[in-house]
C-alpha cells in the first residue's frame, strides 16, 4: 500500500459515523451555502458598474465537502480561517485539504470496497452514500442561493434604484448650482 500523509484504515471505517440526519444536513448546507459564494463585479464601461453578481467558490465548497468526510470519519482537521481571523467551522483548512486530497482519500475508500469483510463493505457503502447525499444537498443549497442573489428582476431593480438615486442627486446639485448662479446675477 502506498504511503500517504492521511491513511484511511478499516478501523476508521468501522468507527465512522455513517449517517447524519436529514434535518442536520439541511440546516448545515443552508447555513454554509452563502459562504461558498463569491461576489463578481460586472463593469459595463469605465464609469458604470452593474449590481454585484455571485458565483460558486468551488475551492471553499471542496473544503467543506472534505471537512464533512473527515467529520464522518471522526478524524481531526484544522478549519479554514478568514483574513479577519474568523473560523469557518467544518471548512477544512487549505493545507489540511491538500494533505487529504493529496492522499487520495476518496480513492482509498473506493479501494477498501474490495475487502472480503462484508460488515466493513456495508459500512463503507453507507458512509459514502451519506457523504454523496450531503454533497448533493450542498450543491442544491448553493444553486438556490445563487438563484436568489442573481435574480435578474431584483438586480434590475437595484440598478434602476441606483441610477435613479444618482440622477436625483445630480438634479439636486444642478438645481442648487442654477439657483446659486441666479442668486449671484440678481445682486
C-alpha positions in Angstrom: 0.0 0.0 0.0 1.2 3.5 -0.8 2.5 5.8 1.9 0.1 8.7 2.4 0.0 11.6 4.9 -3.6 10.5 5.6 -4.3 6.8 5.6 -7.8 5.5 6.0 -7.9 2.2 7.7 -10.6 -0.5 8.2 -10.8 0.6 11.8 -11.6 4.2 10.7 -14.5 2.9 8.6 -15.8 0.7 11.5 -15.6 3.7 13.9 -17.0 6.2 11.5 -20.5 7.7 11.6 -22.4 6.5 8.5 -25.4 8.8 8.8 -26.2 12.4 9.6 -29.9 13.1 9.9 -31.7 14.9 7.2 -32.6 18.0 9.3 -29.0 18.5 10.3 -27.8 18.2 6.7 -30.5 20.7 5.6 -29.6 23.2 8.3 -25.9 22.8 7.8 -26.0 23.1 4.0 -28.3 26.1 4.0 -26.1 27.8 6.6 -22.8 27.3 4.7 -24.2 27.7 1.1 -23.7 31.5 1.2 -20.1 31.0 2.4 -19.5 29.1 -0.8 -20.3 32.1 -3.0 -18.1 35.0 -4.1 -19.1 38.4 -5.5 -18.4 39.2 -9.1 -18.2 42.8 -10.3 -19.6 43.4 -13.8 -18.2 46.6 -15.3 -20.3 48.0 -18.2 -17.8 50.8 -19.0 -15.3 52.9 -17.2 -18.0 54.8 -15.3 -20.8 52.2 -14.8 -20.8 49.0 -12.7 -23.8 46.7 -12.6 -25.1 45.4 -9.3 -22.9 42.7 -7.9 -23.5 39.1 -9.1 -22.4 36.0 -7.3 -20.7 32.7 -8.4 -19.8 29.5 -6.7 -16.4 29.4 -5.0 -15.5 25.8 -5.8 -12.4 25.8 -3.6 -14.5 26.6 -0.4 -17.1 24.1 -1.5 -14.4 21.4 -1.9 -13.0 22.3 1.6 -16.5 22.0 3.2 -17.0 18.6 1.5 -13.6 17.3 2.7 -14.4 18.6 6.1 -17.7 16.7 6.1 -15.8 13.5 5.1 -13.3 14.0 7.9 -16.1 14.6 10.3 -17.9 11.3 9.2 -14.6 9.5 9.7 -14.1 11.2 13.1 -10.7 12.5 12.1 -9.5 15.9 13.3 -8.6 18.7 10.9 -7.9 22.4 11.1 -10.7 24.7 10.0 -10.2 27.5 7.4 -9.8 30.9 8.8 -10.8 34.2 7.1 -8.5 37.1 7.0 -10.5 38.6 9.9 -9.4 35.6 12.0 -13.0 34.2 12.0 -13.0 30.4 11.7 -15.2 28.6 9.1 -16.3 25.7 11.2 -16.4 22.5 9.2 -14.5 24.0 6.3 -11.2 22.2 6.1 -8.1 24.5 6.0 -6.4 24.6 2.7 -3.2 22.9 4.0 -5.2 20.1 5.5 -7.3 19.8 2.4 -4.2 19.4 0.2 -2.9 16.8 2.6 -6.2 14.8 2.4 -6.7 15.2 -1.3 -3.1 14.5 -2.0 -3.5 11.3 0.0 -6.3 10.3 -2.4 -8.7 9.7 0.5 -11.7 9.1 -1.8 -9.7 6.5 -3.8 -8.5 4.8 -0.6 -12.2 4.5 0.4 -13.1 3.1 -3.0 -10.2 0.5 -2.8 -11.5 -0.6 0.6 -14.6 -1.8 -1.1 -12.6 -4.7 -2.4 -12.2 -6.3 1.0 -13.9 -9.5 1.8 -15.3 -8.3 5.1 -19.0 -7.7 4.3 -19.6 -5.8 7.5 -16.8 -3.3 6.6 -18.0 -3.1 3.0 -21.6 -2.4 4.1 -20.5 0.3 6.5 -18.3 1.9 3.8 -21.2 1.9 1.3 -23.4 3.6 3.9 -20.8 6.2 4.7 -20.2 7.0 1.0 -23.9 7.2 0.3 -24.4 9.6 3.2 -21.5 11.7 2.0 -22.9 11.9 -1.5 -26.3 12.9 -0.1 -24.5 15.7 1.8 -22.7 16.7 -1.4 -26.0 16.9 -3.4 -27.7 18.9 -0.7 -24.8 21.4 -0.5 -24.8 21.7 -4.3 -28.6 22.3 -4.3 -28.3 24.9 -1.5 -25.6 26.8 -3.3 -27.7 26.7 -6.5 -30.7 28.1 -4.6 -28.7 30.8 -3.0 -27.2 31.8 -6.5 -30.7 31.9 -8.0 -31.9 34.3 -5.3 -28.9 36.6 -5.3 -28.5 36.7 -9.1 -32.3 37.1 -9.9 -32.4 39.4 -13.0 -35.5 41.2 -11.8 -34.0 42.1 -8.4 -30.7 43.1 -10.0 -32.6 45.3 -12.5 -34.5 47.0 -9.6 -31.2 47.6 -7.8 -29.6 49.1 -10.9 -32.6 51.4 -11.6 -32.7 52.4 -7.9 -29.0 53.3 -8.0 -29.4 55.0 -11.4 -32.5 57.0 -10.3 -30.8 58.0 -7.0 -27.7 59.1 -8.9 -29.9 61.2 -11.3 -31.8 62.7 -8.4 -28.6 63.7 -6.7 -27.3 65.3 -9.9 -30.6 67.1 -10.3 -30.5 68.5 -6.8 -26.8 69.5 -7.2 -27.6 71.0 -10.6 -30.6 72.8 -9.3 -28.7 74.3 -6.4 -25.9 75.4 -8.7 -28.5 77.1 -11.0 -30.1 78.8 -8.0 -26.7 80.0 -6.8 -25.9 81.3 -10.3 -29.3 83.0 -10.5 -28.8 84.4 -7.0 -25.4 85.8 -7.9 -26.7 87.5 -11.0 -29.6 89.2 -9.2 -27.4 91.0 -6.9 
